[in-house]
Amino acid sequence: MIKTGKKKLPIGIEDFAKLRTNDFYYVDKTSMIKELLDDWGEVNLFTRPRRFGKSLNMSMLRRFFEIGTDRSLFDGLAISKETALCEKYMGKFPVISITLKNVEADRFETARNLLVRVINEEARRLRFLLDSDKFSQWDRMDFESLFDREMNDDTLFDSLKRMSEFLQKYYDHKVIVLIDEYDVPLAKASQYKYYGEMVGVIRSLFDAALKSNPYLEFAVMTGCLRVAKESIFTGLNNPKMYTMLDARCDEQFGFTDEEVVQMLGYYGVSDYYGLTKEWYDGYRIGSAGVYNPWDVVNWCDQLLTNPNKVPKSYWANSSGNEEVRKFIQKLDNGLTKAEVERLISGETVQKKIEEQLTYDTMYNSIDNMWSLLYATGYLTQSETPMGNLVRLTIPNSEVRNIFSDSILGLFKERISGDGEAVNVFCEALKDGDAEGVESRFTEFLKNTISIRDTAVKKEFKESFYHGILLGILGFKGSWGVTSNRESGDGYYDIAIEIEDEEIGIIIEVKYAENGKFEAECGKALKQINDRNYVAELRLDGMSTILKYGIACCRKECRAVLEREE
């Protein structure tokens, strides 16, 4: 458990003030403020994958710039050392701050209503403006229209600009506009086929707020994708783009290695540094290497309650990973198995990255999908790019598992209609026909990708082939198939009980590095015997026990059998 006096871990905390006033651990990203001001742009867009700290950083910006802010929130942080900058900018600006992350619906009308609610909420936060004698009765009526849940298009499109006008008049100072997750409505609109209507709304809203707004000091937006300028940013004068390829502010989203070392040390779990790096590091933004912050915080929290915890996919489980599934479905249709094999094996592929996409066309071509996977964090750059030619790689074990699961899912889809092939394989397995098992499983391997002898850990390679076997056996509904359960003195890979024939099968899968099939099959059988994996099968009354050592490498396998009666 967490030691007394230690700060709480900020799981899901996106409010900077709440984090700083309630004793949560904070990885200091306030130097972003100086970078942003030094690199001045009237409209600034940061594109980063989900769960990389975008919303927390936007909350931090609001708390820094907004008039009336609690300056103590920044005590001891990096930006507090910039005394001249703080004197000039901290607490000196009216701020409009909205997030579009919840503007997602399966119908345009519902999504538009949700967008109106966002405007309503921000207008209510600023309703103190109505008490000022600086505004006429007509001004007040105009502002009150922003509370209307049945807001017409003209009012909606002009809403952020109107708020800016009222704030500028009240404070006699231009306004900072913050728009978090600006592209969520477009993503959902594309998914549910009302993209054109939503683009029209977002374009009109942004045109008024960011292009023709004389009350604007500057704006900051965040999102996952840099949506093509002609789609929603028409007419904006050179918005400043901070993409995944850009070295500016490259350490401000995600945790650096030094920050992770400090966090693990603070909580007394430094021994898990290697696993943390293997599973959650590997992203390259600009010239910086960073970890996925959502993963690191959740993993650290788990370690504090259970020091024997094994890493798992926190980031992967926070979405459906549709991008990878659709990518894998392109196998043999623009996407070659060789490219995917290289990625899964820890190698790289060089691709042209298009940083300006539109949600309605991102799945239209395999080229767009490479760019999409890069922008959304499923792939990362392995070295400094040459222009828009980027060497792409899978960043870490967590994301590699996402690809693996998607490949196995596609494999199961493809064999689901071939019941005869499944039955022939299962009959050979049940009959103790090692040669038949070997030849049939090899045929299955030819229908999916393989894994090369590279730096990827052997455990992952074995798990991949283990998954293929389970995918095949899953279609044999009358058999009792279990996996990774305790029996004897360890955990077996796969056990099968065929109750009506009292046949038990135990399978141990190995990866035959450099094609050493016989040696690995021997190791597999020795492990079955040394750890007494058959104990559970005996207790369940299986009179015949078949023990298989199966070794795989790329698209080949060997199977060796021992029988007990």
PEPETA-V720413 format. One record per helix or strand of 2 or more residues. SS is the DSSP state (A for helix, B for strand). FROM is the first residue (numbers start at 0). LEN is the number of residues. If there is no record, write none. Layout:
{{SS | FROM | LEN} {SS | FROM | LEN}}
//
This chain:
{{A | 15 | 6} {A | 30 | 8} {B | 42 | 5} {A | 53 | 12} {A | 70 | 4} {A | 77 | 4} {A | 82 | 7} {B | 92 | 7} {A | 107 | 18} {A | 126 | 5} {A | 136 | 11} {A | 152 | 5} {A | 158 | 13} {B | 174 | 6} {A | 183 | 8} {A | 194 | 17} {B | 215 | 8} {B | 225 | 2} {A | 228 | 4} {B | 239 | 3} {A | 256 | 10} {A | 269 | 11} {B | 282 | 3} {B | 287 | 4} {A | 292 | 13} {A | 315 | 3} {A | 321 | 7} {A | 336 | 8} {B | 348 | 4} {B | 355 | 2} {A | 365 | 10} {B | 379 | 2} {B | 388 | 5} {A | 396 | 19} {A | 418 | 12} {A | 433 | 12} {A | 457 | 16} {B | 479 | 4} {B | 485 | 2} {B | 489 | 2} {B | 493 | 5} {A | 498 | 3} {B | 502 | 9} {A | 512 | 3} {A | 516 | 14} {A | 534 | 5} {B | 543 | 10} {B | 555 | 9}}
//
